[in-house]
Structures are given as structure tokens and as C-alpha cells.
Amino acid sequence: MLNIQTLSKLHPNSYTRMKKLFFLLFLAMSQFASAQNDLLAELQDKADSSVQLLPPRMLISQRILWGEKGLMRPIIQLNTANREKELKVRRAMLVAHQVLGFITLGGMAGQAYTGSQLYKGNYGIKDVHENLATAVNITYGATAAMSFFAPPPLLNRDKKLSAIRLHKLLSIVHLAGMITTNILAENAPKAYHRAAAITTFASFGAAIISIKFK
């Protein structure tokens, strides 16, 4: 077995060449290890950059605010860490969306009751009905805002019919009904106003049920 003492007894030139050989092998192994580390780092960077941080489909309001060139991007840069924070904000806003939805539904029920009293000729309750209408408009707008302006999810998985998909389809119905109900509140046949209000209430209630009990 060769050791340092045995090597030192060899011809000086041979011993020197052997030391150079070991040195070159050491350098080669070091360079190889360094190259491997650089390659792994490069692959990691590419993997990180290829991660899809935004879904391909977003609401227009979400794209304006949270898209790659959205209004929020000069303040909150698009990266993995910030997207994790955005998803937490999204979760909080969607919880608020549900809570405000129940409050709005309660206000709509109050409107339905006071409206039925008005149809029976109890005009003393008109102010209550109008105040409830104002409150419902405010809470309805806040409920919609929590959904429209929330940061987008990582992926949209509602291509097929699902509770989320049904919730979104019903939102189109009750949004149209809400606008129509307000338009018909003044100088319109009471039957039309009532029909629009019932449609809004029914579709809004169904939308809440679809997402609550999915």
C-alpha cells in the first residue's frame, strides 16, 4: 500500500508529477462539483419561474387589479411569497362575502315583508321599506365587491357544473334582478317591481345555499 513515505522514495520527478496529478484531479473534482451546483441552481430557478402564479382566466376586475400588469403590482410584486399572502387575503374576503350575503338576504326578507304590507295598504311602513332598500343596496354592493375585487385563485376548476359554477350563474340572475328592481321602484307598475324583487330574492337565496351547502 502506497503512503507518503513510500512516494517520497520514488524518483523526485515521478513524485512531483504524481503530486501534480493529484492536484489536477482535485481541481477537476472541485470544478465538477461546482458545475453540478450551478446546474442545479439554474434548474431550480427555471422551475421557480415556470410556476403558474396566476390562473389563465380571471374576472376583468381581478385582472385590472391583480394581473401581471395590474394596478396592485407596483405595490405588491408578483412572486410566490406575495401570492401566498394574496391567497390569505382572498380567503378573508370570501368569508366576508358569505357573511355579508346572509346579512343582505335578511334585509331582502325584511323588504319582502314590508313590501307585502304596502300592497295591503299599510302605507305607514313605507319609510321602513325604503330604509331597508337602501341598506340592502349597500350590503349587496359590499358583498359583490368582496368577490369581484378579491385576489384570484391559483387555478380555476369550475369548468364543469359545480356548486361554485352554479353560484356564479345565479349571481348573474340576481345582479340583473337587483338592477331591475331598483329601476322599477319608481313610476312602474307594482306587479313588475314585485316580480323583479321576488326573482332577485329567490336567485340570491339559491346562490347562498349553493355555496354554503356544497
N, CA, C and O of each residue as an XYZ file, in Angstrom:
856
protein
N       0.850     -1.197      0.000
C       0.000      0.000      0.000
C       0.878      1.237      0.000
O       1.805      1.355      0.802
N       0.576      2.173     -0.920
C       1.387      3.382     -1.023
C       1.016      4.349      0.070
O      -0.153      4.500      0.424
N       2.048      5.015      0.607
C       1.823      6.109      1.546
C       2.795      7.222      1.209
O       3.558      7.118      0.249
N       2.772      8.283      1.993
C       3.612      9.445      1.706
C       5.090      9.090      1.739
O       5.855      9.546      0.890
N       5.508      8.261      2.733
C       6.923      7.897      2.843
C       7.356      7.085      1.633
O       8.442      7.300      1.095
N       6.501      6.143      1.196
C       6.853      5.334      0.022
C       6.971      6.195     -1.208
O       7.891      6.028     -2.008
N       5.997      7.158     -1.368
C       6.021      8.041     -2.525
C       7.260      8.931     -2.527
O       7.810      9.248     -3.581
N       7.694      9.331     -1.319
C       8.851     10.237     -1.242
C      10.140      9.540     -1.662
O      11.111     10.202     -2.026
N      10.157      8.169     -1.613
C      11.357      7.444     -2.004
C      11.456      7.242     -3.515
O      12.486      6.817     -4.037
N      10.341      7.562     -4.212
C      10.378      7.445     -5.657
C      11.278      8.501     -6.259
O      11.768      9.397     -5.570
N      11.484      8.379     -7.555
C      12.281      9.379     -8.254
C      11.638     10.746     -8.044
O      10.417     10.861     -8.149
N      12.408     11.773     -7.755
C      11.856     13.103     -7.482
C      10.905     13.579     -8.561
O       9.860     14.154     -8.256
N      11.254     13.346     -9.827
C      10.371     13.795    -10.910
C       9.040     13.049    -10.894
O       7.985     13.632    -11.141
N       9.106     11.752    -10.599
C       7.889     10.962    -10.534
C       6.996     11.426     -9.390
O       5.777     11.530     -9.526
N       7.639     11.699     -8.264
C       6.902     12.168     -7.085
C       6.244     13.510     -7.369
O       5.102     13.747     -6.973
N       6.968     14.387     -8.056
C       6.423     15.710     -8.393
C       5.260     15.585     -9.358
O       4.231     16.242     -9.200
N       5.439     14.712    -10.385
C       4.355     14.526    -11.344
C       3.110     13.953    -10.673
O       1.984     14.319    -11.012
N       3.326     13.050     -9.719
C       2.189     12.454     -9.027
C       1.441     13.492     -8.196
O       0.211     13.486     -8.135
N       2.207     14.393     -7.551
C       1.562     15.447     -6.775
C       0.749     16.343     -7.687
O      -0.366     16.738     -7.346
N       1.313     16.671     -8.864
C       0.577     17.495     -9.819
C      -0.692     16.791    -10.289
O      -1.734     17.416    -10.483
N      -0.576     15.443    -10.472
C      -1.729     14.677    -10.934
C      -2.848     14.714     -9.897
O      -4.013     14.926    -10.233
N      -2.475     14.503     -8.624
C      -3.467     14.567     -7.559
C      -4.091     15.958     -7.472
O      -5.295     16.106     -7.262
N      -3.248     16.965     -7.636
C      -3.734     18.345     -7.574
C      -4.727     18.625     -8.705
O      -5.767     19.250     -8.493
N      -4.386     18.148     -9.919
C      -5.274     18.352    -11.053
C      -6.598     17.589    -10.877
O      -7.673     18.086    -11.213
N      -6.478     16.352    -10.334
C      -7.697     15.595    -10.069
C      -8.585     16.304     -9.054
O      -9.808     16.326     -9.193
N      -7.965     16.878     -8.040
C      -8.700     17.618     -7.021
C      -9.403     18.830     -7.633
O     -10.560     19.115     -7.322
N      -8.673     19.548     -8.524
C      -9.281     20.708     -9.185
C     -10.445     20.288    -10.080
O     -11.493     20.932    -10.118
N     -10.221     19.177    -10.806
C     -11.264     18.697    -11.707
C     -12.524     18.317    -10.942
O     -13.635     18.630    -11.368
N     -12.344     17.632     -9.799
C     -13.493     17.242     -8.993
C     -14.190     18.461     -8.406
O     -15.417     18.495     -8.315
N     -13.407     19.465     -8.008
C     -13.981     20.685     -7.457
C     -14.801     21.423     -8.509
O     -15.903     21.903     -8.243
N     -14.224     21.501     -9.729
C     -14.938     22.166    -10.817
C     -16.214     21.413    -11.177
O     -17.246     22.023    -11.453
N     -16.136     20.086    -11.174
C     -17.318     19.281    -11.480
C     -18.426     19.497    -10.451
O     -19.599     19.650    -10.793
N     -18.012     19.506     -9.163
C     -18.986     19.742     -8.102
C     -19.603     21.127     -8.221
O     -20.808     21.300     -8.039
N     -18.756     22.122     -8.533
C     -19.253     23.486     -8.703
C     -20.216     23.589     -9.880
O     -21.249     24.253     -9.800
N     -19.854     22.910    -10.985
C     -20.720     22.920    -12.161
C     -22.056     22.259    -11.865
O     -23.102     22.713    -12.327
N     -22.011     21.168    -11.079
C     -23.238     20.487    -10.713
C     -24.133     21.390     -9.877
O     -25.345     21.447    -10.087
N     -23.521     22.102     -8.921
C     -24.290     23.025     -8.085
C     -24.908     24.145     -8.911
O     -26.062     24.520     -8.705
N     -24.107     24.683     -9.869
C     -24.634     25.746    -10.728
C     -25.790     25.237    -11.583
O     -26.777     25.941    -11.795
N     -25.653     23.994    -12.075
C     -26.708     23.417    -12.902
C     -27.985     23.214    -12.089
O     -29.083     23.518    -12.556
N     -27.832     22.701    -10.882
C     -28.998     22.507    -10.028
C     -29.673     23.828     -9.690
O     -30.900     23.925     -9.674
N     -28.853     24.850     -9.419
C     -29.408     26.166     -9.118
C     -30.157     26.737    -10.313
O     -31.224     27.333    -10.165
N     -29.581     26.547    -11.507
C     -30.226     27.039    -12.725
C     -31.554     26.320    -12.962
O     -32.551     26.945    -13.323
N     -31.557     25.003    -12.757
C     -32.789     24.240    -12.932
C     -33.843     24.662    -11.917
O     -35.033     24.718    -12.229
N     -33.395     24.958    -10.699
C     -34.321     25.401     -9.658
C     -34.926     26.743    -10.015
O     -36.124     26.966     -9.842
N     -34.066     27.652    -10.528
C     -34.562     28.971    -10.941
C     -35.585     28.843    -12.057
O     -36.612     29.521    -12.056
N     -35.290     27.957    -13.017
C     -36.227     27.757    -14.112
C     -37.535     27.166    -13.608
O     -38.614     27.538    -14.068
N     -37.432     26.242    -12.659
C     -38.637     25.634    -12.110
C     -39.478     26.667    -11.381
O     -40.701     26.705    -11.513
N     -38.778     27.528    -10.587
C     -39.496     28.569     -9.857
C     -40.159     29.550    -10.801
O     -41.290     29.976    -10.566
N     -39.455     29.914    -11.881
C     -40.004     30.887    -12.808
C     -41.136     30.306    -13.643
O     -41.960     31.046    -14.182
N     -41.175     28.962    -13.753
C     -42.213     28.327    -14.554
C     -43.479     28.055    -13.747
O     -44.481     27.622    -14.317
N     -43.462     28.297    -12.439
C     -44.634     28.082    -11.614
C     -45.718     29.080    -12.022
O     -45.457     30.277    -12.134
N     -46.915     28.587    -12.239
C     -48.017     29.450    -12.654
C     -48.587     30.132    -11.429
O     -49.242     29.492    -10.607
N     -48.346     31.422    -11.301
C     -48.789     32.170    -10.137
C     -50.190     32.727    -10.308
O     -50.865     33.010     -9.318
N     -50.644     32.891    -11.555
C     -51.968     33.431    -11.829
C     -52.728     32.469    -12.738
O     -52.130     31.843    -13.613
N     -54.021     32.349    -12.543
C     -54.807     31.478    -13.425
C     -54.951     32.107    -14.808
O     -54.904     33.331    -14.930
N     -55.125     31.302    -15.843
C     -55.274     31.872    -17.184
C     -56.546     32.688    -17.347
O     -56.598     33.611    -18.161
N     -57.593     32.343    -16.558
C     -58.870     33.061    -16.646
C     -59.147     33.756    -15.333
O     -59.085     33.145    -14.267
N     -59.458     35.050    -15.419
C     -59.798     35.841    -14.243
C     -60.947     36.779    -14.580
O     -61.199     37.073    -15.748
N     -61.648     37.251    -13.536
C     -62.618     38.313    -13.737
C     -61.888     39.557    -14.224
O     -60.717     39.755    -13.902
N     -62.567     40.390    -14.993
C     -61.937     41.589    -15.515
C     -61.475     42.495    -14.376
O     -60.442     43.155    -14.483
N     -62.251     42.526    -13.275
C     -61.868     43.337    -12.117
C     -60.592     42.798    -11.468
O     -59.740     43.568    -11.024
N     -60.469     41.457    -11.418
C     -59.268     40.843    -10.849
C     -58.062     41.073    -11.748
O     -56.954     41.307    -11.264
N     -58.278     41.006    -13.057
C     -57.166     41.222    -13.991
C     -56.660     42.658    -13.903
O     -55.456     42.905    -13.958
N     -57.595     43.608    -13.765
C     -57.197     45.016    -13.668
C     -56.385     45.258    -12.404
O     -55.407     46.005    -12.422
N     -56.792     44.624    -11.306
C     -56.112     44.855    -10.027
C     -54.904     43.942     -9.819
O     -53.834     44.398     -9.418
N     -55.088     42.630    -10.099
C     -54.111     41.635     -9.677
C     -53.391     40.935    -10.822
O     -52.594     40.030    -10.573
N     -53.648     41.326    -12.071
C     -52.958     40.713    -13.205
C     -51.470     41.029    -13.193
O     -50.991     41.776    -12.340
N     -50.747     40.458    -14.142
C     -49.298     40.665    -14.193
C     -48.935     42.147    -14.260
O     -47.910     42.563    -13.720
N     -49.773     42.940    -14.921
C     -49.542     44.383    -15.020
C     -50.679     45.150    -14.351
O     -51.003     46.272    -14.740
N     -51.282     44.521    -13.330
C     -52.412     45.132    -12.633
C     -52.015     46.341    -11.809
O     -50.834     46.619    -11.604
N     -53.032     47.054    -11.340
C     -52.801     48.281    -10.586
C     -52.099     48.035     -9.253
O     -51.459     48.934     -8.708
N     -52.223     46.804     -8.726
C     -51.600     46.495     -7.439
C     -50.143     46.077     -7.576
O     -49.422     46.042     -6.579
N     -49.687     45.756     -8.796
C     -48.347     45.198     -8.957
C     -47.203     46.167     -8.647
O     -46.149     45.707     -8.208
N     -47.350     47.483     -8.851
C     -46.268     48.366     -8.395
C     -46.082     48.348     -6.879
O     -45.003     48.655     -6.371
N     -47.159     47.982     -6.159
C     -47.097     47.932     -4.693
C     -46.757     46.529     -4.211
O     -45.913     46.352     -3.332
N     -47.418     45.535     -4.792
C     -47.224     44.135     -4.403
C     -46.713     43.378     -5.614
O     -47.482     43.096     -6.532
N     -45.436     43.046     -5.633
C     -44.841     42.357     -6.768
C     -45.378     40.933     -6.880
O     -45.747     40.302     -5.890
N     -45.407     40.451     -8.119
C     -45.905     39.105     -8.374
C     -44.796     38.090     -8.146
O     -43.910     37.925     -8.984
N     -44.851     37.410     -7.006
C     -43.916     36.337     -6.708
C     -44.609     35.332     -5.784
O     -45.733     35.555     -5.334
N     -43.924     34.235     -5.515
C     -44.539     33.152     -4.746
C     -44.936     33.595     -3.339
O     -46.029     33.279     -2.868
N     -44.051     34.320     -2.677
C     -44.330     34.751     -1.301
C     -45.548     35.666     -1.246
O     -46.417     35.506     -0.388
N     -45.606     36.622     -2.163
C     -46.734     37.553     -2.168
C     -48.036     36.881     -2.577
O     -49.108     37.249     -2.096
N     -47.943     35.891     -3.470
C     -49.156     35.183     -3.863
C     -49.736     34.387     -2.697
O     -50.953     34.249     -2.577
N     -48.855     33.862     -1.834
C     -49.337     33.168     -0.646
C     -50.107     34.129      0.254
O     -51.141     33.770      0.819
N     -49.598     35.349      0.383
C     -50.295     36.363      1.184
C     -51.616     36.761      0.523
O     -52.626     36.957      1.199
N     -51.594     36.877     -0.806
C     -52.809     37.248     -1.536
C     -53.898     36.199     -1.364
O     -55.078     36.536     -1.270
N     -53.509     34.933     -1.322
C     -54.491     33.872     -1.148
C     -55.130     33.932      0.243
O     -56.301     33.591      0.410
N     -54.355     34.366      1.233
C     -54.918     34.556      2.576
C     -55.912     35.718      2.571
O     -56.970     35.644      3.196
N     -55.559     36.792      1.860
C     -56.476     37.932      1.722
C     -57.745     37.495      0.996
O     -58.854     37.885      1.364
N     -57.562     36.680     -0.042
C     -58.713     36.176     -0.795
C     -59.641     35.384      0.122
O     -60.860     35.558      0.084
N     -59.064     34.524      0.939
C     -59.868     33.710      1.843
C     -60.668     34.605      2.795
O     -61.856     34.362      3.008
N     -60.041     35.627      3.365
C     -60.721     36.535      4.288
C     -61.850     37.287      3.577
O     -62.930     37.470      4.139
N     -61.594     37.718      2.343
C     -62.609     38.460      1.600
C     -63.793     37.566      1.228
O     -64.934     38.027      1.217
N     -63.531     36.293      0.924
C     -64.624     35.389      0.581
C     -65.448     35.019      1.816
O     -66.652     34.786      1.711
N     -64.809     34.964      2.975
C     -65.569     34.764      4.221
C     -66.472     35.973      4.466
O     -67.640     35.822      4.825
N     -65.918     37.177      4.269
C     -66.719     38.398      4.402
C     -67.850     38.404      3.368
O     -68.951     38.875      3.653
N     -67.580     37.886      2.180
C     -68.587     37.783      1.120
C     -69.772     36.935      1.581
O     -70.927     37.276      1.327
N     -69.474     35.832      2.257
C     -70.541     34.964      2.748
C     -71.330     35.623      3.874
O     -72.561     35.579      3.885
N     -70.616     36.234      4.823
C     -71.291     36.882      5.962
C     -72.189     38.012      5.475
O     -73.348     38.106      5.876
N     -71.653     38.870      4.611
C     -72.447     39.972      4.069
C     -73.617     39.452      3.242
O     -74.672     40.084      3.181
N     -73.424     38.299      2.608
C     -74.508     37.699      1.836
C     -75.689     37.334      2.712
O     -76.836     37.583      2.344
N     -75.418     36.742      3.878
C     -76.504     36.404      4.799
C     -77.185     37.661      5.342
O     -78.406     37.691      5.493
N     -76.399     38.693      5.634
C     -76.981     39.955      6.102
C     -77.894     40.547      5.032
O     -78.994     41.015      5.327
N     -77.423     40.518      3.785
C     -78.216     41.040      2.672
C     -79.494     40.238      2.484
O     -80.556     40.805      2.228
N     -79.392     38.915      2.609
C     -80.580     38.065      2.464
C     -81.599     38.388      3.552
O     -82.802     38.411      3.291
N     -81.120     38.637      4.776
C     -82.030     39.032      5.853
C     -82.714     40.350      5.542
O     -83.908     40.510      5.793
N     -81.952     41.304      4.991
C     -82.545     42.579      4.602
C     -83.581     42.406      3.498
O     -84.619     43.069      3.508
N     -83.305     41.525      2.554
C     -84.262     41.261      1.476
C     -85.542     40.643      2.031
O     -86.636     40.955      1.561
N     -85.410     39.770      3.027
C     -86.599     39.171      3.652
C     -87.431     40.256      4.327
O     -88.660     40.247      4.258
N     -86.735     41.199      4.986
C     -87.449     42.327      5.593
C     -88.150     43.176      4.551
O     -89.271     43.637      4.766
N     -87.494     43.382      3.429
C     -88.114     44.113      2.328
C     -89.352     43.393      1.808
O     -90.376     44.013      1.523
N     -89.238     42.071      1.692
C     -90.372     41.287      1.189
C     -91.571     41.427      2.115
O     -92.705     41.553      1.653
N     -91.322     41.406      3.421
C     -92.427     41.526      4.380
C     -93.046     42.914      4.329
O     -94.264     43.054      4.219
N     -92.205     43.939      4.408
C     -92.739     45.308      4.394
C     -93.393     45.622      3.049
O     -94.370     46.369      2.988
N     -92.854     45.053      1.979
C     -93.476     45.260      0.669
C     -94.859     44.654      0.597
O     -95.777     45.243      0.027
N     -95.008     43.458      1.183
C     -96.331     42.817      1.185
C     -97.328     43.636      1.996
O     -98.514     43.681      1.670
N     -96.841     44.286      3.059
C     -97.713     45.148      3.859
C     -98.139     46.377      3.072
O     -99.272     46.843      3.196
N     -97.230     46.896      2.267
C     -97.584     48.042      1.427
C     -98.668     47.671      0.416
O     -99.579     48.455      0.152
N     -98.556     46.462     -0.147
C     -99.564     46.011     -1.108
C    -100.926     45.855     -0.439
O    -101.961     45.934     -1.101
N    -100.923     45.632      0.875
C    -102.182     45.510      1.619
C    -102.724     46.857      2.068
O    -103.782     46.931      2.694
N    -101.991     47.931      1.746
C    -102.475     49.266      2.078
C    -101.916     49.833      3.360
O    -102.366     50.891      3.800
N    -100.947     49.169      3.982
C    -100.333     49.664      5.211
C     -99.200     50.621      4.844
O     -98.028     50.249      4.896
N     -99.550     51.853      4.472
C     -98.555     52.789      3.966
C     -97.689     53.395      5.077
O     -96.705     54.080      4.795
N     -98.051     53.145      6.329
C     -97.229     53.644      7.420
C     -95.864     52.964      7.509
O     -94.956     53.442      8.188
N     -95.746     51.857      6.819
C     -94.483     51.104      6.852
C     -93.595     51.431      5.652
O     -92.556     50.803      5.452
N     -94.009     52.415      4.858
C     -93.276     52.755      3.631
C     -91.847     53.190      3.927
O     -90.913     52.782      3.236
N     -91.674     54.035      4.974
C     -90.314     54.508      5.301
C     -89.402     53.345      5.692
O     -88.226     53.322      5.329
N     -89.947     52.387      6.428
C     -89.159     51.220      6.822
C     -88.731     50.442      5.570
O     -87.587     50.001      5.459
N     -89.657     50.285      4.650
C     -89.364     49.560      3.413
C     -88.271     50.267      2.614
O     -87.366     49.620      2.088
N     -88.355     51.579      2.525
C     -87.359     52.339      1.767
C     -85.999     52.326      2.453
O     -84.969     52.237      1.785
N     -85.987     52.415      3.784
C     -84.712     52.342      4.519
C     -84.064     50.968      4.371
O     -82.844     50.855      4.252
N     -84.893     49.929      4.380
C     -84.363     48.584      4.157
C     -83.797     48.451      2.743
O     -82.786     47.782      2.530
N     -84.454     49.089      1.789
C     -83.967     49.046      0.408
C     -82.591     49.693      0.314
O     -81.706     49.174     -0.367
N     -82.403     50.827      0.996
C     -81.096     51.491      0.993
C     -80.031     50.606      1.631
O     -78.930     50.462      1.099
N     -80.370     50.010      2.782
C     -79.418     49.140      3.485
C     -79.061     47.924      2.636
O     -77.900     47.516      2.595
N     -80.051     47.342      1.960
C     -79.807     46.165      1.122
C     -78.913     46.530     -0.057
O     -78.026     45.762     -0.427
N     -79.143     47.694     -0.645
C     -78.286     48.131     -1.754
C     -76.829     48.256     -1.307
O     -75.912     47.891     -2.043
N     -76.628     48.775     -0.095
C     -75.266     48.951      0.426
C     -74.616     47.600      0.706
O     -73.492     47.345      0.273
N     -75.321     46.741      1.427
C     -74.729     45.432      1.765
C     -74.570     44.551      0.529
O     -73.626     43.765      0.441
N     -75.492     44.682     -0.426
C     -75.373     43.913     -1.663
C     -74.126     44.354     -2.432
O     -73.375     43.520     -2.937
N     -73.911     45.668     -2.518
C     -72.717     46.175     -3.194
C     -71.443     45.726     -2.507
O     -70.469     45.372     -3.171
N     -71.443     45.739     -1.163
C     -70.266     45.296     -0.415
C     -70.029     43.798     -0.619
O     -68.888     43.355     -0.750
N     -71.114     43.026     -0.644
C     -70.995     41.583     -0.880
C     -70.370     41.297     -2.240
O     -69.480     40.456     -2.364
N     -70.848     42.010     -3.257
C     -70.308     41.827     -4.603
C     -68.843     42.248     -4.666
O     -68.032     41.590     -5.317
N     -68.505     43.346     -3.989
C     -67.130     43.854     -4.026
C     -66.151     42.851     -3.426
O     -65.027     42.721     -3.912
N     -66.564     42.140     -2.371
C     -65.691     41.152     -1.751
C     -65.336     40.029     -2.714
O     -64.275     39.416     -2.593
N     -66.219     39.760     -3.667
C     -65.958     38.720     -4.656
C     -65.238     39.275     -5.880
O     -64.268     38.686     -6.357
N     -65.720     40.415     -6.390
C     -65.158     40.970     -7.622
C     -63.706     41.410     -7.470
O     -62.910     41.263     -8.397
N     -63.363     41.947     -6.308
C     -62.040     42.546     -6.136
C     -61.080     41.699     -5.315
O     -59.968     42.137     -5.019
N     -61.497     40.485     -4.943
C     -60.594     39.583     -4.218
C     -59.478     39.111     -5.151
O     -59.711     38.961     -6.350
N     -58.282     38.875     -4.634
C     -57.211     38.303     -5.475
C     -57.664     36.992     -6.094
O     -58.423     36.249     -5.470
N     -57.220     36.696     -7.295
C     -57.660     35.464     -7.968
C     -57.072     34.222     -7.324
O     -56.057     34.312     -6.633
N     -57.689     33.056     -7.536
C     -57.117     31.803     -7.027
C     -55.924     31.397     -7.876
O     -55.621     32.041     -8.880
N     -55.247     30.330     -7.471
C     -54.150     29.816     -8.289
C     -54.666     29.151     -9.553
O     -54.069     29.279    -10.622
N     -55.791     28.433     -9.423
C     -56.379     27.737    -10.566
C     -57.882     27.913    -10.543
O     -58.484     28.033     -9.476
N     -58.486     27.929    -11.711
C     -59.936     27.910    -11.831
C     -60.364     26.499    -12.188
O     -60.002     25.971    -13.240
N     -61.146     25.890    -11.291
C     -61.553     24.499    -11.503
C     -63.060     24.367    -11.710
O     -63.617     23.293    -11.484
N     -63.721     25.427    -12.132
C     -65.174     25.411    -12.234
C     -65.650     25.318    -13.679
O     -66.660     25.922    -14.042
N     -64.913     24.552    -14.518
C     -65.314     24.400    -15.911
C     -66.607     23.601    -16.021
O     -67.464     23.919    -16.847
N     -66.754     22.568    -15.198
C     -67.957     21.759    -15.218
C     -68.956     22.328    -14.211
O     -68.616     23.164    -13.374
N     -70.205     21.848    -14.316
C     -71.243     22.302    -13.405
C     -70.902     21.860    -11.984
O     -70.722     20.673    -11.714
N     -70.819     22.834    -11.088
C     -70.487     22.568     -9.699
C     -71.183     23.618     -8.854
O     -71.855     24.506     -9.380
N     -71.019     23.514     -7.529
C     -71.638     24.495     -6.639
C     -71.106     25.898     -6.928
O     -71.866     26.867     -6.943
N     -69.787     26.000     -7.158
C     -69.185     27.304     -7.450
C     -69.710     27.837     -8.777
O     -70.036     29.018     -8.895
N     -69.789     26.967     -9.766
C     -70.284     27.372    -11.082
C     -71.730     27.827    -10.990
O     -72.101     28.845    -11.574
N     -72.551     27.077    -10.258
C     -73.951     27.438    -10.075
C     -74.068     28.773     -9.351
O     -74.909     29.604     -9.694
N     -73.220     28.971     -8.348
C     -73.209     30.224     -7.596
C     -72.935     31.413     -8.526
O     -73.570     32.461     -8.407
N     -72.001     31.240     -9.435
C     -71.656     32.316    -10.364
C     -72.773     32.578    -11.362
O     -73.060     33.729    -11.690
N     -73.403     31.513    -11.846
C     -74.509     31.677    -12.790
C     -75.686     32.388    -12.122
O     -76.305     33.267    -12.721
N     -75.991     32.010    -10.891
C     -77.077     32.662    -10.161
C     -76.756     34.121     -9.857
O     -77.659     34.952     -9.761
N     -75.462     34.434     -9.704
C     -75.086     35.820     -9.424
C     -75.441     36.735    -10.597
O     -75.762     37.908    -10.404
N     -75.381     36.189    -11.810
C     -75.780     36.975    -12.989
C     -77.270     37.297    -12.917
O     -77.694     38.406    -13.243
N     -78.066     36.299    -12.480
C     -79.512     36.472    -12.397
C     -79.875     37.503    -11.333
O     -80.652     38.423    -11.590
N     -79.302     37.340    -10.123
C     -79.718     38.273     -9.062
C     -79.114     39.669     -9.233
O     -79.669     40.645     -8.729
N     -77.987     39.773     -9.937
C     -77.458     41.113    -10.236
C     -78.387     41.843    -11.204
O     -78.709     43.015    -11.010
N     -78.812     41.127    -12.253
C     -79.767     41.728    -13.187
C     -81.084     42.055    -12.486
O     -81.694     43.092    -12.743
N     -81.515     41.156    -11.595
C     -82.749     41.400    -10.856
C     -82.634     42.584     -9.918
O     -83.581     43.355     -9.766
N     -81.476     42.732     -9.289
C     -81.266     43.847     -8.364
C     -81.336     45.181     -9.101
O     -81.961     46.128     -8.622
N     -80.701     45.253    -10.251
C     -80.730     46.479    -11.050
C     -82.157     46.775    -11.510
O     -82.623     47.912    -11.436
N     -82.842     45.735    -11.985
C     -84.209     45.915    -12.466
C     -85.145     46.344    -11.345
O     -85.994     47.212    -11.546
N     -84.999     45.746    -10.171
C     -85.843     46.090     -9.032
C     -85.696     47.563     -8.671
O     -86.688     48.236     -8.391
N     -84.473     48.063     -8.677
C     -84.252     49.471     -8.347
C     -84.815     50.399     -9.425
O     -85.357     51.462     -9.122
N     -84.680     49.981    -10.690
C     -85.206     50.808    -11.777
C     -86.731     50.889    -11.712
O     -87.322     51.945    -11.937
N     -87.352     49.750    -11.399
C     -88.818     49.696    -11.374
C     -89.416     50.199    -10.067
O     -90.638     50.217     -9.916
N     -88.584     50.604     -9.129
C     -89.096     51.067     -7.841
C     -89.867     52.375     -7.979
O     -90.753     52.659     -7.174
N     -89.537     53.167     -8.988
C     -90.178     54.461     -9.205
C     -90.999     54.438    -10.491
O     -90.515     54.060    -11.558
N     -92.273     54.860    -10.352
C     -93.148     55.079    -11.509
C     -93.235     53.872    -12.442
O     -93.180     54.020    -13.662
N     -93.369     52.687    -11.868
C     -93.527     51.475    -12.666
C     -94.674     50.662    -12.076
O     -94.951     50.773    -10.882
N     -95.337     49.859    -12.877
C     -96.409     49.016    -12.328
C     -95.897     48.174    -11.162
O     -94.825     47.575    -11.239
N     -96.668     48.137    -10.098
C     -96.231     47.428     -8.897
C     -95.983     45.933     -9.165
O     -95.112     45.316     -8.553
N     -96.755     45.380    -10.077
C     -96.602     43.954    -10.369
C     -95.222     43.659    -10.952
O     -94.630     42.626    -10.637
N     -94.701     44.549    -11.795
C     -93.374     44.353    -12.382
C     -92.281     44.470    -11.325
O     -91.340     43.678    -11.273
N     -92.446     45.495    -10.482
C     -91.468     45.690     -9.398
C     -91.460     44.481     -8.468
O     -90.402     44.015     -8.047
N     -92.626     43.992     -8.161
C     -92.736     42.840     -7.256
C     -92.127     41.597     -7.885
O     -91.423     40.846     -7.209
N     -92.387     41.368     -9.174
C     -91.836     40.201     -9.870
C     -90.310     40.250     -9.897
O     -89.648     39.233     -9.695
N     -89.755     41.442    -10.149
C     -88.298     41.593    -10.170
C     -87.714     41.355     -8.778
O     -86.659     40.736     -8.642
N     -88.406     41.851     -7.740
C     -87.926     41.679     -6.367
C     -87.948     40.205     -5.961
O     -87.007     39.720     -5.332
N     -89.024     39.491     -6.320
C     -89.120     38.066     -5.983
C     -88.027     37.269     -6.697
O     -87.414     36.381     -6.106
N     -87.787     37.590     -7.971
C     -86.736     36.904     -8.732
C     -85.363     37.135     -8.097
O     -84.556     36.214     -7.978
N     -85.118     38.380     -7.695
C     -83.832     38.719     -7.058
C     -83.658     37.962     -5.750
O     -82.606     37.375     -5.498
N     -84.699     37.978     -4.920
C     -84.642     37.318     -3.621
C     -84.428     35.809     -3.776
O     -83.609     35.217     -3.072
N     -85.170     35.194     -4.702
C     -85.072     33.748     -4.894
C     -83.703     33.338     -5.432
O     -83.109     32.376     -4.944
N     -83.201     34.058     -6.428
C     -81.905     33.706     -7.017
C     -80.758     33.994     -6.057
O     -79.771     33.260     -6.025
N     -80.890     35.074     -5.267
C     -79.842     35.393     -4.293
C     -79.805     34.348     -3.185
O     -78.733     33.910     -2.768
N     -80.989     33.951     -2.710
C     -81.044     32.912     -1.684
C     -80.496     31.586     -2.186
O     -79.789     30.885     -1.463
N     -80.826     31.240     -3.435
C     -80.318     29.996     -4.021
C     -78.809     30.042     -4.186
O     -78.131     29.029     -4.010
N     -78.275     31.220     -4.526
C     -76.825     31.359     -4.674
C     -76.105     31.132     -3.349
O     -75.051     30.498     -3.306
N     -76.680     31.652     -2.277
C     -76.076     31.463     -0.951
C     -76.152     29.994     -0.536
O     -75.187     29.440     -0.009
N     -77.294     29.374     -0.774
C     -77.449     27.967     -0.404
C     -76.476     27.086     -1.188
O     -75.901     26.144     -0.642
N     -76.300     27.397     -2.460
C     -75.420     26.568     -3.309
C     -73.984     26.587     -2.829
O     -73.290     25.574     -2.922
N     -73.520     27.723     -2.314
C     -72.121     27.818     -1.882
C     -71.946     27.391     -0.432
O     -70.869     26.949     -0.033
N     -73.032     27.528      0.371
C     -72.943     27.186      1.790
C     -73.016     25.684      2.011
O     -72.344     25.145      2.890
N     -73.813     25.027      1.232
C     -74.044     23.597      1.431
C     -73.521     22.778      0.268
O     -74.131     21.779     -0.113
N     -72.354     23.207     -0.321
C     -71.784     22.482     -1.448
C     -71.196     21.153     -0.999
O     -70.668     20.402     -1.820
